[in-house]
Amino acid sequence: MEFRRTVSISRPVTAVFAFMKDFENHPQEADSKVLLVQKITPGRVSVGMQYREKVQMLPLLALNMISEIRQFEPEREITYAWQGGGMRGNLRISFVPHANGTILTVYEWIDPLGVMKLFTPLIGTAFRQTWEKRLQAIKHVLERRS
């Protein structure tokens, strides 16, 4: 399954990229399904950096996932490959300048494996809702900084 979510942020690409390049910066809403984001590779954010995430997919199902940066083009794009919890996927975050700031777009491809295929509709809904809330929170945080 695939989806795309976009938000316009009234901040320059340099500011949006600087914030987005590190998952640990991303704000977590009170009702976020993302319970933990932890950098597990030391050093600067670059290709090969890994993160551990704990995501609450269903009331009794929290999944541990490992994400790794596969492509890192400053102020243009960051691509991650991830796996865990019976799923794997790719996440691409793109940054496009426009007259009023930055168009931030998230493209996600998710492949539920084995028994998790039974939950494909719920998984898709959960990921889409999480990214919609996360993008609005990111927009709010960055625009307040201007």
N, C-alpha and C positions, 0 to 999 in steps of 0.2 A: 504494500500500500504506500502511496505517496501523498504528500500535501505540501502546500506553500502558504506562508503567512507573511504579510508585508505591513510595515508601519513607516510613516513619515516622521522624522525627528528634526526639530528646528535647531539643529547643531551641526557644525561642519563634520565631514567624514573623519578628519583627524581625531576629533573628540569622541565620536561614536566608536571608531575602531579601537582607540586606546582603552575604552571601557569594556568593549565586547571581547577583546582578545583573551581575556582570562575569565573562565567560567566562575571562579570564586567571587568575582565582582558582581555577578548578576543578582539582582534583588529577589528575595523569596517572599511571596505574599503570605499572609497569615494562613490561608487555606491551600497553599501550594502542595502539589503532589511530589515535588522534589524536596526530600527531607535532608539530604546531605550532598554537598559538592566539595570534594577534597582533591587538591593537586597531589599526585603521588610520584611525580618526576620532579626532582629539584631543578632550579635554575630558571632562566628566562623562558617565556612562552615561545615555542618554536615547533617545527616538525618533530614528531616523536614524543612530545609531551603527553602524559597520560593523566586522566582524572578518574576518580571513583565517584559514582553517584548512587544514591539510594532513592528510589522512586516508589511512592505508594500508588500502585495501579488499581487495586480494589480494596475494600475495607480490611480484608485479612491477608492481602498479598502485597508485600514490599519487595521490590527487586533491586539487586545490586548489579550495577553496570560499570564497565570500564570503557572510557572513550579515549581515543588517541588522535592527535592532530596529524593529518595526512598531507594537507596542503596549507600553506601559510603565505599569503600575498598581502603585505601591509596595505591597509586602506582599500583593499579590493575584495578579498575573499579568505575565509577560513573553512576548511573541510575536515570533518571528523569521521572516523569509523568507530563504531561502538558495538558492544555485545554484552549479553548477560540476561539473566532471567528468562531464558528460553527464546531470546530474540537477538537479532543483529540488525544493524542499519547504518545509514550514512546521513550526516547532517552537514549541510552547506549553508554558510551565512555570508551573504553578499552585501556590499556597501556601495551605493551609487550616489554621487553628489547630484543635487538639484538646486534650483534657485533658492529654496527656503531651508536648505540643510542637507539631510541624508535620507535616502530611501534604504531602509534596512529590510532585507528579505531572508527568510528562513525556508530552506527546502529540506524536507526530511523524507527518507525512504526507510520503511520498516518492514522487516521480514520475520514474522512470528514463526517459530520452529516447533515441531512436534505437537504436543497437546496445546500449546499456546495458540495454535492456529484457530482453535475453537473460540478464542476470545478476540479475534481480529476486530470486529466492530467496536468492542469496548476499548481495546487498546488504541485504535485510531481516534476515537472520541477523546480519550484521556490525553493523548499526546497533543492533539489540536487545541484542546482547552488549555492545557498547560502552557503551550507556546503563545496563545492569544493573551493570556494573563501576564506572562513573562514579558512579552513585547510592550504591552501597555505600561507595565511597571518600569521597564527600561526607559521608555519614552518620558515618563513622568520624572524619573530620577535625573536624566540628562538635561531635560528642559528646565528643571529647577536650578541647575548649576549655571545656567547662562546669566 
